[in-house]
Amino acid sequence: MALRGPLCRLLRTQLGTCPGSRAHSVAVLGAPFSKGQKRRGVEHGPKAIRDAGLVERLSQLDYHVHDFGDLSFQHLEMDGHFMHVPFPRTVGRASQLVSGAVSSAVGAGHISLMLGGDHSLAIGSVEGHAQQCPDLCLVWVDAHADINTPLTSPSGNLHGQSVAFMLKELQEKMPDVPGFSWMKPFLSATDLVYIGLRDVDPGEHIILKNLGIQYFSMRDIDRLGIHRVMEVTLDHLLARKQRPIHLSFDIDAFDPCLAPATGTPVNGGLTYREGIYITEEIHNTGLLSAMDLVEVNPILGTSREAVQATAGLAVDVIASSLGQTREGAHMAYREIPTPKEDTEQLRL
């Protein structure tokens, strides 16, 4: 349960704005959940990412890695459609569970790393992070805006409505979706930047324009270059004050030739170098406090190689977010080694 009131303010004064910012430990939270959309298999994403060597890779960096295993989700039998939204109560309960886990992880001083699962899980992940760090900002890397409301969504799937639940400016536009009475909107439109958009629904486009949300489509990335995109992103979010960053990264932000094992691939996505540059720049701020890596779906890979490529790419994204550079991770050596006497004797 998040601390609130005078005691919370006192602790934040003593410990800093956010317990998880500049942390030197990572809490890995598996979220094998798929009810935010209709395609089976994404619930196996956390295992695929772990099997691709996640914990081993992170252990090579300058962090203590705590893998807390997978959260256990319950599918409610009595969970009829709300409007044309499937499984609203199941998704709402799952989001609440994720929220509590992320809040606990960040509150304990860890960087929270949530492995999905579908992107509806970000509702709980960002909300839980905000319990500990109410001044956070959100970088959403995705082919899709995921900002539909139940009234604008063509499919009704909640993984395409995640951000709408978070934004204060959309509170009057959102009906009372069953399963979500536990939360209230907590994020302002100015606290959000999208990177990688290329499949935006008509209702989402109106929302983005009306709320003045900063976003970079793939056309913008082509026109400006990823270096300038990240300059503007970080200036927009951090110019007024340094604050915790939540990175929510959907693997379908990459081009399908790099990440084929995902549920909603869209051609013309990020290159490997563009995606890794995004995460390197976020790491370089020193402000990453929580991260989601979602929508790896091993069932949809057409071959074993396709699954391994997608899961391996997810590991690369996470590792670069946490400090692995393309020059190599240099944590093992803090100074140039000096030969010892016994070493010289062995040479003789």
Secondary structure by P-SEA (a helix, b strand, c coil): cccccaaaaaaaaaccccccccccbbbbbbbbcccccccccccaaaaaaaaacaaaaaaacccccccccbbbbbbbccccccccccaaaaaaaaaaaaaaaaaaaaaaccbbbbbcccccaaaaaaaaaaaccccbbbbbbccccccccccccccccccccccccccccccccccccccccccccccccccbbbcccccccaaaaaaaaaaccccccaaaaaaccaaaaaaaaaaaccccbbbbbbbbbbcccccccccccccccccccccaaaaaaaaaaaaaaccccbbbbccccccccccaaaaaaaaaaaaaaaaaaacccccccccccccbbbbcaaaaaaac
